[in-house]
């Protein structure tokens, strides 16, 4: 009798595991939970509104931002980026030859999982891969020429909805899960994880800064930041955040950093790109 | 007689209150050894994605003090740096094992 009882419990548990997808939270379920959290908490804001970050919560700064956006400081970077993008390499090929759709209106689909390498790649990595394949030296990440290229490419995706795919490949899922780990890991002497500021404290102040919501953050990157006096990519911003909590920042383009970008960008799936953007 | 006792006491107090004389001299190798330990642990923490910036700051400070010849202070600061490095490793190890989403997301 007891034996049958145990067996039936085991069978029940096993069948629940098979039929109930909610028992395993994958990227799709995560997206519903993450976006749902902010939709519930800030019910007066649409998902697209979340891409306006701190300007949803500070009227004065929003006014200043709207004034800045009349003559956006990133416009020169777009122009220079377009020029660089169309300039042929020494062998006559161009960046457009390395990207699908000639590199136009694709930024909202990056970072992507590369099945050949089994790793996540953002646009910066593909730009440098393209340069090396065409006999050019790779560019340094985070500043300079590469950011201008990113700025132009992001501008061609303006208005498109973020669309990060986690393909049916265990390596892709592992990369996504690793990004989640990096995101929710406490670091630095202040013992903060990303979520401490951008989930529970979103919309509140930390010193003089108003904190934006985690969902919608990536949509305006690369962004011109007054603090930088230049346009910069999201990984530069991650490094700044890590420094703020007293951590030695992870290396740009490391697996951990790329996986973090993959996970964090996926969180904003379905939200319109408004990059390049400007922030204080 | 009293004057003699007073003088002996005075010199004894002077001796005790002068750090260089009352405590055995520190060699730079002691501070250097602690600093090396701190550096090695800090490297380990960074490799584990868990380095703290304050560790680096304290290591730099200890090195500066050593260069200046202030061995005692250098040793104190190097010890703090080593403590920070140890704590950062502990944090990284703990987080690797037990990081989680906040309860309100579950």
Interface residues (C-beta under 8 A of the other chain):
Chain A: X33 X34 X37 X180 X181 X182 X184 X185 X186 X187 X188 X189 X191 X193 X195 X199 X200 X243 X246 X247 X248 X250 X256
Chain B: X45 X46 X49 X50 X51 X52 X53 X54 X56 X84 X88 X91 X92 X95 X96 X99 X100 X101 X102 X104 X105
